[in-house]
């Protein structure tokens, strides 16, 4: 089979496409097992993703190993789409659009609900203050049952927050801060408990890491999370590799979820194949369990009816669609969710950030000089080829990475609107916009680094010790 994603796939029928995907999947596994060069593996994986997209375009169905296409119905009223669909799962995000993923289409595909002005206004009334700029700017753009959370809050019923981090490296990047910045704000305005899951077991199963190294990364990542300013009296951070062995309630909920999800369902949701280790197949139940308050008897006094709200990036939604499906069958409330957009790589919203490519993003360990160099050299520009053209036609904020980053980190709405107007009109040049971003990120990251220096191993241990929090249930 040709290795180029450009090979002619349009002439193939759905069954032939299915066989191509299966063949390429086996090739990827063989390359990984044989420890082939990274470039060769990456090329093969890219081809696999392209084939899966072609298969979905042709059939309207996600590829499932061992399940050939049944209903050969083409989407778009029988015609194949001209453009490639976005591909989103918990491990991969792929789009060919320089603006990034089409989130309106993703809402339809995932069956979630758009966060609209009415919901934002209702949140403002409930908390008595202006909503976070992540909500106002559509960075958190989609939800499941947030109205139920507000119903409970307005009726003086408690809920709790749950978010997490997969500790695959020692250093976090600025994109990793997004859920934690927002979760901290939610915790403060609603005054509720928070549990943070560090999935070091997942990283051991998916990555070439020892359990010791994965757990070490979890402790290091916890320091960055704590440095965001979480209250130790209201926050419990836990490592799966440690907490699972000590919590009877947590393990019981894992087993209940495992009993009610079939292997076929997990393959359909997550794309697992018969060649995946059984650890991967059973892992989704471990990510589901913190959605239930009985997993934390020390916090909730054994109560099973406390609803959970999960702020996370939209790619984690498949885990919680599964969880919400199972919850009523095991007598638990469905978790509610708030979904964020993806944080773009410096090279553009259609490329993927990679820990192995230090120039794809800004790390929390970067120096002011590194931040300046990376932005000036690598941040994708929406500006024109020449100053004359830029002055005449203006820049495109929809694809300009510096502007995208400012929507995340520049809190002043008026300043952001002014920058957008100036850049779009051509008054502001790309280099000047990059300078604003540099001057925004340098102090933010320096302040984070100072706070992190104060986090000791003893503090991490305190945050990660199962205990009662400052709430009575």
TADA-V183055 format. One record per backbone hydrogen bond with DSSP energy under -1.0 kcal/mol. NH is the residue of the N-H (numbers start at 1). CO is the residue of the C=O. If there is no record, write none. Layout:
# TADA-V183055
nh->(NH	NH)
co->(CO	CO)
This chain:
# TADA-V183055
nh->(7	12	17	18	19	20	21	22	23	24	25	26	27	28	29	30	31	32	33	34	35	36	41	42	43	44	45	46	47	48	49	50	51	52	53	54	55	56	57	58	59	60	67	73	78	79	87	89	94	100	103	106	107	108	109	110	111	112	113	115	120	121	122	123	124	125	126	127	128	135	136	137	138	139	140	141	142	143	144	149	150	151	152	153	154	155	156	157	160	161	162	163	165	168	174	176	177	178	181	182	183	184	185	186	187	188	189	190	191	194	195	196	197	198	199	200	203	204	205	206	207	209	214	215	216	217	218	219	220	221	222	223	224	225	226	227	228	229	234	236	237	238	240	243	244	246	247	251	252	253	254	255	256	257	258	259	260	266	267	268	269	270	271	276	281	282	283	286	287	288	289	291	292	295	296	299	300	301	303	309	310	312	314	316	317	319	321	322	323	324	325	326	327	329	330	331	332	336	337	338	339	340	341	346	348	351	357	360	364	366	371	372	373	374	375	376	377	378	379	380	390	391	392	393	394	395	396	399	401	404	405	406	407	409	410	416	417	418	419	420	421	422	423	424	425	427	428	433	434	435	436	437	438	439	440	441	442	445	446	447	448	449	450	451	452	453	455	460	461	462	463	464	465	470	471)
co->(4	9	13	14	15	16	17	18	19	20	21	22	23	24	25	26	27	28	29	30	32	31	37	38	39	40	41	42	43	44	45	46	47	48	49	50	51	52	53	54	55	56	64	71	74	76	94	92	87	97	101	102	103	104	105	106	107	107	143	141	116	117	118	119	120	121	122	123	124	132	132	133	135	134	134	339	339	113	337	145	146	147	148	149	150	151	153	152	307	193	309	195	197	166	362	173	174	175	177	178	179	180	181	182	183	184	185	186	187	234	161	236	163	238	165	198	199	200	201	202	203	207	210	211	212	213	214	215	216	217	218	219	220	221	222	223	225	226	231	194	463	196	198	239	240	243	243	247	248	249	250	251	252	253	254	255	256	262	263	264	265	266	267	273	277	278	279	283	283	284	285	288	289	292	293	296	296	297	300	160	336	338	340	313	314	316	317	318	319	320	321	322	323	326	327	328	327	308	144	310	142	312	139	360	345	348	354	357	172	363	367	368	369	370	371	372	373	374	375	346	386	387	388	389	390	423	382	396	380	400	401	402	403	405	406	412	413	414	415	416	417	418	419	420	421	422	422	429	430	431	432	433	434	435	436	437	438	441	442	443	444	445	446	447	448	449	452	456	457	458	459	460	462	233	469)
